[in-house]
């Protein structure tokens, strides 16, 4: 029987903060060593943060990252560390440094570079050509990086060359339900190759992306035996036992193997057994992703406080509640900007929400500003009846006021549009789209209600008033207006949008699912015509498998499709 005490460090690095990231890696490595771990894993590109994007085109950045990992290696002793970094030797490689006894004893280069969805790795990196096995005392483990585990060839070669364990370091971005996909894949790979797999994942927010952590250890039968925390930094330590496989290794020539000195086994330190917690429920998981995304975007970009336009509706209520949970009530400022069309109910609901959340609420009426705009445009608009132009002026006035507060007080403006609205262009450019971060940009309207219910449950008593859940959604830009004057009901709209935006089905295929062709045509036209708007929207947190913007990149000038 051979044993290994393995630590998986699930850390939250900041892109570009090389020294800060290295200091965090060192602290976690020493923490793992203190608990008797012999090997500690860190996420993909832990030194640079992920994704570093065009920082990789700066030679100085690559050199500085190499310097940082070399300095780190000199400091880490008494434990073997697998650390993600950028290898600049002979090209630019997404790599893992195997740090042992104060030096980099080996380097594993990522073989398979993802180039789909939010990934652009072929833009920057050269692919590695050989899998790497590491022999540590009586244990041999294969080192892989993220996408490599999604392909069958690296792990097959490593297991056939004698690997008892596969360690896979990741920066795997979150979308709802992705953990189940990972678990199914890892279970299949473990069973196919008769190996244990340790899958270490990054955690934290980086612009549109959130990394959920939830690293795991899967045994040879495909069973998840340990799982790190969801959406939190964590140090997961496991004791692994290996029986001799009793079979000869094959195809050893395709795998590079480096041998490390045997480490003295730590005898002290009791590892607490964790109960394997169930995965979060869907809306709870989404809420955790939103909280982490907001917290990290605000803090990593140096903001202290945020402001939000409160309308009395569900979207702004949810964004405000998320901001309070993520940042604290003292760092959230609500702004209520009533017009002549704002209902008394909206005023009551906005003020009650602010009271329940314990946030400061500023009231800035816009009637006088609307009158000034009307007077300025009177001669130009002569003989033209009022229409959407006058409606959107109200939204743009509100956007200007929010940005004025941002400029004066340094607030980050959080916008409140959801995926349903952004998909079909039911939003005002330079109006309610004005701001720095779009928190619920990737939440369909139907999911907004579910997450709002979930966040209400997270407070001691509900903070979003009941009426906000039940009244018809409205922009209140003209008398009696509701969203459904312009759009299909949201439960219908969201299903069509999923088919078109996320699943790439065409009109006929969507209609064949049971939707009226005329309604599908309308929705598709709205989506296609609104690409220029979305291109100017602030970044927002990726929640669905295919988010608008970086994940779904459609040309603005586009002659293909429904006309």
N, C-alpha and C positions, 0 to 999 in steps of 0.2 A: 504494500500500500504506500503510495506517494501522496504527499499533501502540499498544499500551497495556500498561504493566506494572501488574498487579493483585495486591494482597495480600488474602488471606482470613484474618482473625484468628479463630481458633477458641478462644474463651476460656471460662473457668469462673467465672461471677459467683456471688455469694451474694445470695439474695433479700433486699431491704431494705437492703443494705450499700451505699448510694448512693456515698459518698465512696470507699470501697475499690474499687468497680466502676469508677468514673470514673478512678481512678488507674491501674488495670490497662489500661483502654482507651487512655489517653494513652501508657503505656509501649509498648504494642504498636503504636500509630500511629507513634511515633518510631522504633521498630525497623523498621517497614515503610518509612518514609521513608529511613532510613539505607541500605536495600538498593535504593533507587531506585524504589520503587513510587510511582505517581501517584495511585492510588485504593486505599483499604483498607476492607474490609467488616468489620462486627461483627455479632453475632447479634441476633435479635429481642429487644427489651426488655433489651438488655445493661446499661443503666443501672440498672434496677430488679431484674434477675434475673427468671426465669420459673418458675412462674407466681406473680405477687404476690398473687393471690387477693383477700381482703377488705381488704388494705392499700390497694387502689384506692378503697375507700369512704371513706378518710380524706383530706379535702381537703389537709391538711398534707403528706401523703406525695406527692401529685401535684405540689404546689407545689415541694417539695424536689427532686423528680426533675427538674423543669423547670429549677430553679436549677442543678442539677448539670450538666445537658447544656449550658446556656448558658455556665457557667464553663469547661467542657471546650472548647467551641467557640472561646473566646477564646485558648486555649493552643495549639490545633492549627493549625499553619501549614506551608506547603510541601507539603502532601498533602491530598487530598480524602478525607474519611471519611464512611461511611454507618453511622450509629449508631442502634440501636433504643432507643426511650424512650417514655414516656407523654406524649402531647400533650394538655394541658388547656385548649386554646383553643377555646371554643365547644362543649365537651363533653369526653368522655374518649375518646381515640383511641389505639389501638396503632399506633405511628408510627415512621418512620425519619427522622432528621435528616441532611440533606446538609450537612456542615460543610466550608467552603471559605474559605481566607484569613481565618481568625480570626472567622468568623461562621456562623450557620445560614443558608445560602443558599436552602434549600427544605425542605419536609417532605412525605413520602409517607405517606398514611394507609391502613392495612390495609382492604381492601374487603370481604373475605369472612371472617367471624368463625366459627370452628369452635365447635360446641355439641353435641358427641357424645363418647362415651368419657370421657377425663379432662379434656376441654376445657369451659370455662364462659364463653367470651369474650362471649357476648351478655348475660351477667349484668352485665358491667362496661362494655363498650366500645360506642361508636357506630361504625358502619361508614363507611369513606371512600367517596367517590363518583366519583373520577377517578383513573385511572392517572397516573403521573408519569414523564416522560422527562427526562434530564439531558444537556445538551450540554457536553462538556469538550473544548475544542480542536476536533479533527476527529473525535471519537468521540461518539456518542450512546448512552447506556445507560438502560434502563428499571429503575426501582426497585420491587421487590415485597416483600411480607412473607408468608412461610410459606404459609398456606392459599391465597393468591392464585394460586400456581403450580398448585394442584390444580384450578383452574377455568380454562377455556379463554379466557374473555373478556379479562382484563387483558393477557395476553401478546400476544394477537392485535392488540389496539388499539395496544399499544406498538410492536410490530414494523411494523405498517402505517404508523405515524407516524415511522418511520425509525430505530428502535433497532437498533444493531449487536449489542448485548449486553444480556442481562437479568441483573440481580443480584438474588438472592432471599435475604433474611436470615431465619434460622429459629431457633426453639426447638422442634425436632421430637423428641418423646420416643421413646426406644428401645423396641422389642420385638423379639424374635428374628426375624430375616429381613427387617426393615423396610428395610434398605439396598437390597435387591434391588427392593423395591417403588418406592423413590424413584428408583433408576436407570432403571427401565422408564418411569416417568412423565416424568422429565426428558428422556430420549431421544426420547420421543414429542413432547413440547412443542417441543424444538429442531428436529426434522425438520418438524413442521407449520408452524412459523413462520420457518424458515430463519435462526435466530439461535443464537449461543453463549449458554450459561447458566452463570452462576457461582452456586453454591448453597452458602451459608455456614451452618453449623449450630453451635449451642451444644454445649458439653460439660460434664459434671458431674452430681452427684447433688443432687436437691431432694426431700426427703421420700420419697414412693413412686416418684418418677420418676428415671430416669437419661437423660441426653442423651449420645449416643454420638459426637458430632462427625461425622467421615467426610464433611465437606463435599467438594464435587467441582466440576469444570469439565467441561461437556459441549459438544462442538463441534456445528456445524450438522448433521452427519450422524448425531448421536445417540451418538457415541462418547465414553466417559469418558476424558479426556486427562490429568487430574490429580485426585488424591484426598488429602485431609488425613488425619491419623492417626486411628485408632479409639480412643476413650475417653481421649484425651490432649489437653491444650492444644497448639495448633500455630499456626504462621504459614506458610501456603502462599502462595508467590509464583509467578506465572505471567506469561509474556510472550505477549500475544495479538496476532495479526495479523488485519486485516480488509481484504477486498477490497471495492470499491464494488459494491453490489448491482445497480446499473444498472436500477432500477425506481422509479417515482414513489411517494411516500408517499400513503396514502389515509386518510380519516377522522381527519385530524389534529385536528379539533375536539374529539374525545373524550379527548384526552390533553393534560394540562398539560405544557409543556416549559419548563424554566429553563436559562439559558445561563450557564456559569461562565467565568471568565477562563482563557485558555490557560496551562497550567503549563509551566515550563521543564523540558525532559526531562533526567532524570539520565543522565549518560554513563558514570559509573563503577559498579562493583558488578557482579560476575558472579553470575548466578543459577544455583545448582547444579541440575542436572536430577535429579529424583527418579525412581527406577524405580517404576512403578505396581504396588504390591503387591496380591496377591490378597486378597479379603475373608476375614475370619477364618472358620474352620470353626464349625459351629453351637455345639457345647459350649464351644469356646474363646471365642467371642463372648459367650455367656451368662456364663462365668466372668469375663471382663473387666468386664461390666456389674455383676456382684455385687461385685467388688473396688472399683470406683469408687463404687458406691452406699454401701457400708459406710464407706469412707474418708471420703467427704464428709459422710455423716450424722453420724458421730462427731465429726469435726473442726469442722464448721460449727456444731454445737450445743454445742461447748465441752467435750466429754468427752475424757478422756485415756486411760482404760483401760476394757476391757469384761470381763464375766464370762459364762461359758457353763456350763450344767449338762451334764456329760458322762455319757452313759449307757452307752457302749460300742457304740452303734449308729451307723448310717451318717449320719443327719441331723445329730446333734451333732458328729460327726467332721468332716463337710464344713463346717459353720459355723465350727468352731474353726480349721480350716485356712485358710478364707477370711479370718478375722480376723487370723491371723498374717501372711498375705501382704499384707493391706491395712494393718495397723497396726504390725507388728513383734511378736515373741514376748514382749518385756518388757511389752507393754501388754495382754496377754491372760491371763486367769486362768480356769483350769478348776475346776469344782466337781463332785466325785463324791459322790453321796448314796445309798449303798446301803441297801436294805431286806432283810427276810428272804427276799424273792423274787429278789434280784439274784444272777445266776449267777456262778460263779468266772470264766467266760470273759469276762463283761462287765467285771469288775474288771481282768483282765489287759489287755483291749483298751483300756480307758480310760486306764490308766496307761502303756501302751506308746505310745498316741497322744500323750499329754502329753510323754513323753520325746522322741519323734521330733520334735515341734514345738518343744521347748525352752521350754515354758510351765510356770508354777507351777501345781500341782494341789493343791487343798484337799479333804480328805475330811471329810464331815459325815454320819455314819450317822444314819438316821432311825427306827430300831427303837424307841428309847425314846420319841420323840415320838408315834409311832403308838400305842404303849401308852397314853400319856397321853390322846390323843384317844378311844381306845376306852373308857377308864375314865370320861371325862367324858360320853360318849354312851350308856353302858351302860344306864341306866334308860330313856332315851328310845327306844333301839333294842330294848328287850326284846321277845322273841317274834318278832323280825324276823330272818330268816336273812341272813348276810353277802351283799352284792351289790356293784353298781358304786359305791355310796356309800363303802364302805370302800376300794375301789380308788382312787377319786378323792381321798380324804383324803391318800393318799401323795403324789400329784402336787401337791396344794395345800400340803403341808408343804414340799416342795422349792421351790415357787414362793415361799413365805414366806422361806425361808432365802436364796434368791438376792436377793430384794428387801431383806433385812436387810443383806447384804453391800453392795448398791448404796447404801443409805442411809448406812452407816458409812464406806465408802471412796470413794464417788462413782463407782462403776462403772456403766456402762450395761449392762443385762442384754440379751443377744441371745437371742431365742427360737429354737427349732429346728424348729418344725412346718413341714411342706411343704404344697403346694397340695392334694394328694390328701386328706390328713388334714383340713385346714381346710375343704375343700369339704363333706365329709360329717360334720363335727363330731366326728371322732375325735381329740379334744383336750379337755383339762380347763380349763374356765373358772376363772380365778384359780389355776391350777396350772401346767401346762407352757405355757399361753398368757400367763403373767405375764411382763412385761418391757417393754423400751422400743423394740426394733426387731426385726422378724421377717425375717431375712435371706433365707430360702428359701421364704417364704410363697407365692410364685407359681411355684415349681418343682414340677411333678408328680413323684411318687416315682420313676418310671422315668428322668426326666431327672436326678434327684439322683445316681443311680449313674453316669451318663455324665459329669457335671461333677466328681464325686469322682474318677473315673479321670483326668480331665484335670488336676485340681490335683495329684494324686499325681505326674504326669509333670513338673510344673513345679518340683518340689523335686529336689535332688541325688539323693535316694533316696526311695522311697515313704514317706509319713508315716502314711497311713491303713492299718492292718494288713489283710492279705488276708482274714482271717476276717470282718471287718466287712462285706465285700462279699458274702460267701457265706452267712452265717447268716440264718435267717428273721427278719424284723423283728418286734420285740416290745416292748411297754411294760413288761413284767415287773412287773405289778401283782397277779398271782396265779400259782399254780403252773402251769407249762407253757403259759403264754399266748403266742399269736402274733397278729399283726395279722389274719391270714386267718381267725381264728376269728370275727371280726366283719365283715370286708370281703371282697369279691371279690378275686381276685389282682390285683396292682397294674397289670399290663399290660392287663388287661380293664377295671378300674376307670378308669384314666386315659383310655382311649378313650371310655368312656361320658361321663365328666366333660367331655371336650373337646366332645363333641356337645351336651351340655346347657348347660354353663356358658359356653362360648366361642361356639358356633354357634347357640344358642337353638333347638335342635330339640326337639320334644315326644316323649313316650314312644313313640308309634306310629312316628314318623319314625326314632327311634333303633333301635327293634326291627327296622325294615325294613332296617337296615344289617347285620343278621345277629346281633344280640345277643338273648339270651333275655328275653322281655318281663318275666318275674318279677324277674330281676336288675335290669333297667332301672328298674322300679317301685321297687325297694328303694333304689337309689342316688338316684333323684329325690326320694323321700320324705326321705332323710337330708339331702340338700342343702337342701331347702326348710325343714326343721325346724331347721336350724342357723344361720339368718340372724342370730338374736339373739346367738349366740356370736360370729360373725364381726364384728358391729358393735362388739364390745368388745375385739377383738384389736388389737395394736400395728400400726403401719404397716409395710409391707414392700415390697421392690423389685419393680416391674413388669417382668416378663420376657415373658409371653405376650401375644398381641393383646388379650385381655380378662382383666384381673386382678380378683381379688376385692377388694371395698371401693370405692374411689373410681371405679374403672372400671366395675364391675358394681354397680348400686345397686338392690337389691330391697327392697320393703317388708318389715318384720318381721311386722307383722300383715297376713296375706295369705290371703284365702279362695279364691284361684284355684289350680288345679293338682290334682295327685294327692293323694287323701286316703286 
